[in-house]
Every structure is written in structure tokens, then in C-alpha cells.
Amino acid sequence: MPEHGGFDQILKVGSAVVTIMIAAFCTRSENDYRLIVVALVAAIVPIAIRGIISPDFDDVRGINPLEGISNKNGFSVFALPAILLGGHFFLDPTPTNKFVRWFVGGSVLLIVFAIFSSGNRSGWLGVGIVFVSFMGIPRRRLKGFTWVALAAAGVAYAVLHYGNSLVLENRIEGSRAGYLSDDLRRDLFSNAILIGLENPMFGVTPQRLPFELAHRVHFHLSAVDPHNVFGFIVGGSGLITTGLLAYVGYLLYSHMRGKPAAIYKEMGVQNAVYIARGLVWIWCVRGMFSREILYNPAFCIALGACFAYRRVHEERAHREYAASRPPTPNPVPRAALVDPPRIYG
């Protein structure tokens, strides 16, 4: 049953903005960014272990590491940012403590194993997008591809031989046959878009949208969650808010504009751009199955830290670019360009 209060939605969105700002302001160096990544991964590992050791591990429906707190969708929303940032941390050849590097790498594989044991198809899709984003790492791309291929093979072997392979078979077979929940999600999304087009300025408000959707799809309850962040924004807030959100996503996804070519070649800046692009892709794909991603703290922390990480390397690239340019000659004083005063006797 969705929440319909007005103040709680405002509080959640406001908290998400504050979380992004705090993560960005606290990341003032590359070491700060790496510390945030380690902390984010370390926070997700106990949740993954909780699901793996649960009595429901052999259940054909899969595990729920957030049992009693949220559903399987909730776990993958928290876990995907940690997988993305932790994977880049492990593949980045910047010198760091070997124990920390291998702890992060092993933790990422453990989290991936938990996601594939949960039966959450959107989480599986998100993991696939993360692995694809690893291929674009500009520094030592061939070595990174080798590590990614080995990790994918290791996870596949572990899931098939030590995990619950029945979960994979059940979800794949069910997807082929078709789920009623999938049909409901499509109807909710299409109707949310229609509501936004009918009310283009400000939508019908996020509080009224669940009731409007339940009426249009003939749901058995008086209200139904949109289950889609884009439908939630378009139908609940209108096209103006949707346009602003799309513009922010474009800024996060695009390269820097109007900067010297030397800054584009700075490896830290390129890595930050690829991480930001991966976050945008995961947010978009994962948001098609959940509206809670709009104020998920893991995504907010990852987004703020990634933004600051890019800023740190951009400032460093600016300094190196300025130091590499030949010094400009001292300009001629303006007084020397003025005709000397004439003295008339």
C-alpha cells in the first residue's frame, strides 16, 4: 500500500537533496572519495550475508536480504550503487592498500551473488549494466576487461553450483510465460504518462496519483503505487518537473563542454565521467521498476561522491594544464601607450 501523505514525500525528496550535497561537500580529495566507496560497500555486505544465510536460501522464490524491512526490489536499489563504485574502485590501478582493494572486490562479488539469489529480475538487469559500464574504463582497458570477464565467470559458476539455480530457472520461465504483475506495471506506466499529458503543468500531485491510477486500471484497492519513477514524476509533477529532471540527467551524463582538450585526457576526469554515466543508466533502468529510487540514500551518496570526484580531478587537470602552458609575456603598461603630455611655452 503506498504512502499518500504530502509532508512525507516532501521530506523524502528534501532529504535526498541534502544527502547529495553532504556527500559532495565531504568529498574534497580522491582519498575522501575512496573512503566513501569503501564505507558504502561495507554497509551493504552484512545485508547480503543476512540474505545468504537465511533459511529461505533454497526457496524457489529466492531470498530477501531486507526481509521485514523492504522487498527484493529494495535490496537491489541499495546494492547497485555499491557494486558500480566498488567495481571501479577495484579496477582502478591507482596505488592503494592491497587488503582494502581485495576486500572491496570480494565484497562486490558477494553482493552480486546475493542479488542473483534473490530472484529480482530488475536487479539482474542492473548488474548487467554495471558490468557493461566496466568495459568503458579508459585506463588499462584490456586489463579491466580481463578482470570483468573473470568476475562474471566466477559469479556465474558460484550461482549455478553453490546458489539456488531454481530461482533463475523459475524467473526465466515465468518471464517467458508472462507475469500478471508485468502487465499491471505496463498499464500503470502508460496511464501515468496519460495523466501527465492531461495535466502538463504540475500533474495531479504525487499524493493524488496512486488513487487516480487505481481508478483507471480498476485496481482492487483504492490506491496503487506507480512502481515507476518516471510515471510517478510525469503523472504526479507534470512535464515541467520532468523536463528539469531530464536536463539534470543530461548534465550528469554529458562530457564537459568548452574545456581544453588536455582536460578531457585526464584519466581521473574520464573515470569520473564513466562512473557518472553508469549511475545515470542504472537510475533510469532501475527506476522503471521502482519509484523509491528517487530518494534512495545509496544512490544519493554515490551521486554526490561521484560529482565531487569529478570536480577534484577537473581542478587538478586545470592546474596541470595551466602549468604546462608557456608563460605569457608581461603586458605593456597602459601609461606607456598614452602620448606624453606636451608642454606649451
C-alpha positions in Angstrom: 0.0 0.0 0.0 1.6 3.3 -1.0 2.0 6.2 1.3 -0.2 9.2 0.4 0.8 11.9 2.8 2.1 15.2 1.5 4.6 16.1 4.1 6.4 12.7 4.0 7.1 13.0 0.2 8.5 16.5 0.6 10.6 15.3 3.5 12.0 12.4 1.5 12.9 14.4 -1.6 14.4 17.1 0.6 16.4 14.6 2.5 17.7 13.1 -0.8 18.9 16.6 -2.0 20.6 17.2 1.4 22.3 13.8 1.2 23.7 14.5 -2.3 25.0 17.9 -1.1 26.6 16.5 2.1 28.3 13.7 0.1 29.6 16.2 -2.4 30.9 18.7 0.2 32.6 15.9 2.2 34.5 14.7 -0.8 37.4 17.1 -1.1 40.1 14.7 -2.3 40.4 11.4 -4.0 41.1 9.7 -0.7 37.8 11.0 0.6 36.0 9.5 -2.4 37.7 6.2 -1.9 36.8 6.2 1.8 33.1 6.8 0.9 33.2 3.9 -1.6 34.7 1.5 1.0 32.1 2.6 3.6 29.2 2.2 1.1 30.3 -1.3 0.1 31.0 -2.3 3.7 27.5 -1.2 4.7 25.8 -3.5 2.1 27.9 -6.6 2.8 26.1 -7.5 6.1 22.7 -7.2 4.4 23.9 -9.5 1.6 25.2 -12.0 4.2 21.9 -11.8 6.1 20.1 -13.0 3.0 22.5 -15.7 2.0 22.5 -17.4 5.5 18.7 -17.1 5.8 16.6 -20.2 6.0 14.8 -19.2 2.7 18.0 -19.6 0.7 16.7 -22.8 -1.0 13.3 -21.3 -1.6 12.3 -21.2 -5.3 11.1 -17.7 -4.9 14.6 -16.5 -3.8 16.0 -14.7 -0.8 15.1 -11.3 0.5 18.0 -9.8 2.4 15.8 -7.0 3.6 13.1 -9.3 5.0 10.8 -7.4 7.4 12.1 -4.0 6.1 11.5 -4.0 2.3 11.1 -6.3 -0.6 13.6 -7.7 -3.1 13.4 -4.6 -5.2 14.6 -2.6 -2.3 17.8 -4.6 -1.8 18.9 -4.2 -5.4 18.3 -0.5 -5.3 20.7 -0.2 -2.3 23.2 -2.7 -3.7 23.7 -1.5 -7.3 25.5 1.8 -6.5 27.8 -0.1 -4.2 28.6 -2.6 -7.0 29.3 0.1 -9.5 31.5 2.3 -7.3 33.2 -0.7 -5.7 33.9 -2.3 -9.0 35.5 0.8 -10.4 37.5 1.1 -7.1 38.9 -2.4 -7.7 39.7 -1.9 -11.3 41.3 1.5 -10.9 45.1 1.0 -10.9 45.7 3.9 -8.6 48.0 2.7 -5.8 46.1 1.8 -2.7 46.2 -0.7 0.1 46.0 -4.2 -1.4 43.9 -5.6 1.5 41.4 -2.8 1.0 41.3 -3.4 -2.7 40.7 -7.1 -2.4 38.2 -6.6 0.4 36.2 -4.3 -1.9 36.5 -6.7 -4.9 35.4 -9.7 -2.8 32.5 -7.8 -1.2 31.2 -6.7 -4.6 31.2 -10.3 -5.8 29.3 -11.3 -2.6 26.7 -8.7 -3.2 26.3 -9.7 -6.8 25.8 -13.3 -5.6 23.1 -12.2 -3.2 21.3 -10.3 -6.0 21.2 -13.3 -8.3 19.9 -15.4 -5.4 17.1 -13.0 -4.8 15.1 -13.6 -8.0 14.8 -9.9 -8.6 15.0 -9.6 -12.4 15.4 -5.8 -12.4 18.4 -6.3 -10.1 19.9 -8.8 -12.6 19.4 -6.2 -15.3 21.1 -3.6 -13.2 24.1 -5.8 -12.6 24.4 -6.4 -16.3 24.5 -2.7 -16.9 27.2 -2.3 -14.3 29.4 -4.9 -15.9 28.9 -3.3 -19.3 30.0 0.1 -17.8 33.2 -1.5 -16.6 34.2 -2.1 -20.1 34.5 1.6 -20.8 37.1 2.3 -18.2 39.8 4.3 -20.2 42.8 3.3 -18.0 44.2 -0.1 -18.8 41.1 -1.1 -20.6 42.4 -4.6 -21.7 43.3 -5.5 -18.1 40.0 -4.2 -16.9 38.1 -6.3 -19.4 40.1 -9.4 -18.2 39.1 -8.8 -14.6 35.5 -8.2 -15.5 35.3 -11.4 -17.6 36.9 -13.4 -14.7 34.5 -11.9 -12.2 31.4 -12.6 -14.4 32.6 -16.2 -14.9 33.2 -16.6 -11.2 29.8 -15.3 -10.2 28.0 -17.5 -12.8 29.8 -20.6 -11.5 29.0 -19.7 -7.9 25.4 -19.1 -8.6 24.9 -22.3 -10.6 26.9 -24.6 -8.3 26.6 -23.1 -4.9 23.5 -20.9 -5.2 19.8 -21.7 -5.8 19.7 -22.3 -9.6 16.0 -23.0 -9.3 15.4 -19.3 -8.8 17.0 -18.5 -12.1 15.0 -21.2 -13.9 11.8 -20.2 -12.3 12.1 -16.5 -13.0 13.3 -17.0 -16.6 10.4 -19.4 -17.3 7.9 -17.1 -15.7 9.2 -14.2 -17.8 8.7 -16.2 -21.0 5.2 -17.2 -20.0 4.4 -13.7 -18.7 3.5 -12.3 -15.3 0.3 -10.5 -14.4 2.4 -8.1 -12.4 4.3 -7.2 -15.6 1.0 -6.4 -17.4 0.0 -4.3 -14.4 3.2 -2.3 -14.4 2.8 -1.5 -18.1 -0.7 -0.3 -17.5 0.3 1.8 -14.6 3.1 3.4 -16.6 1.0 4.2 -19.6 -1.8 5.6 -17.6 0.7 7.7 -15.5 2.0 9.2 -18.8 -1.5 9.9 -19.9 -2.3 11.7 -16.6 0.8 13.8 -17.1 -0.2 14.8 -20.6 -3.7 15.7 -19.4 -2.2 17.8 -16.6 1.1 19.1 -18.2 1.8 21.9 -15.8 2.0 20.3 -12.4 0.4 16.9 -12.8 -2.2 15.7 -10.3 0.3 15.8 -7.3 2.2 12.8 -6.1 -0.4 12.3 -3.3 -3.4 12.0 -5.7 -1.6 9.9 -8.4 -2.0 6.5 -6.6 -5.7 7.0 -6.3 -6.1 8.2 -9.9 -4.1 5.2 -11.2 -6.1 2.7 -9.1 -9.3 4.1 -10.6 -8.0 3.9 -14.2 -6.6 0.4 -14.1 -9.5 -0.9 -12.0 -7.3 -2.0 -9.1 -8.9 -3.9 -6.3 -7.7 -1.3 -3.7 -8.4 2.4 -3.6 -4.7 3.3 -4.4 -1.8 1.6 -6.1 1.9 2.5 -6.2 3.1 3.6 -9.7 6.1 1.2 -9.5 7.9 3.5 -11.9 9.8 6.7 -11.1 9.2 8.2 -14.5 5.5 7.6 -14.3 5.5 8.9 -10.8 7.2 12.2 -11.8 5.3 12.7 -15.1 1.9 12.0 -13.6 2.5 13.4 -10.2 4.5 16.5 -11.0 3.9 17.4 -14.7 6.1 18.0 -17.7 7.9 21.0 -16.3 9.5 19.0 -13.4 10.1 16.1 -15.8 12.0 18.4 -18.2 14.1 19.8 -15.3 15.0 16.3 -14.2 15.9 15.3 -17.8 18.2 18.3 -18.0 20.0 17.4 -14.8 20.4 13.8 -16.1 21.9 15.2 -19.3 24.4 17.4 -17.4 25.4 14.3 -15.4 25.8 12.2 -18.5 27.5 14.6 -20.8 31.2 15.5 -21.0 32.4 18.9 -20.0 31.8 21.5 -22.7 34.1 24.2 -23.7 37.1 22.9 -21.8 40.7 22.5 -23.2 41.4 19.1 -24.8 44.0 18.4 -22.2 41.4 18.2 -19.5 39.5 15.6 -21.5 42.6 13.3 -21.4 43.0 13.5 -17.7 42.3 9.9 -16.5 40.6 10.8 -13.3 38.2 13.0 -15.1 37.4 10.3 -17.7 36.9 7.7 -14.9 34.5 10.1 -13.1 32.6 10.6 -16.3 32.2 6.9 -16.9 31.1 6.4 -13.3 28.5 9.2 -13.6 27.2 7.7 -16.8 26.9 4.3 -15.2 24.9 5.8 -12.3 22.6 7.6 -14.8 22.0 4.4 -16.8 21.3 2.3 -13.6 19.0 5.0 -12.2 17.0 5.1 -15.4 16.7 1.3 -15.9 16.2 0.5 -12.2 13.8 3.4 -11.9 11.5 1.7 -14.4 10.6 -0.8 -11.7 10.6 1.4 -8.5 9.7 5.0 -7.5 11.7 4.7 -4.3 14.9 5.2 -6.2 14.1 8.9 -6.3 15.2 9.3 -2.7 17.3 6.2 -2.1 20.2 7.1 0.2 22.7 4.8 -1.5 22.1 6.4 -4.9 22.2 9.9 -3.4 25.5 9.2 -1.6 27.0 7.7 -4.8 25.8 10.6 -6.9 27.2 13.3 -4.6 30.6 11.5 -4.2 30.9 10.9 -7.9 30.1 14.6 -8.7 32.8 15.7 -6.2 35.3 13.1 -7.5 34.9 14.6 -11.0 35.3 18.1 -9.6 38.5 17.2 -7.8 40.1 15.8 -10.9 38.8 18.6 -13.1 40.5 21.1 -10.8 43.7 19.1 -10.8 43.6 18.9 -14.6 43.1 22.7 -14.8 46.2 23.2 -12.6 48.3 20.9 -14.7 47.0 22.4 -17.9 47.9 25.9 -16.7 51.4 24.8 -15.6 52.1 23.2 -18.9 51.3 26.4 -20.9 54.2 28.8 -21.6 54.1 31.9 -19.5 52.5 34.9 -21.2 54.7 38.0 -21.6 54.1 40.9 -19.3 51.6 43.3 -20.9 52.8 46.8 -21.8 51.6 49.3 -19.2 48.7 51.4 -20.3 50.6 54.6 -19.4 53.3 53.8 -22.0 50.7 53.7 -24.7 49.5 57.2 -24.0 51.2 60.1 -25.7 53.3 62.1 -23.3 51.9 65.5 -22.4 53.1 68.4 -24.5 54.4 71.5 -22.8 53.5 74.7 -24.5 55.6 77.8 -23.6 
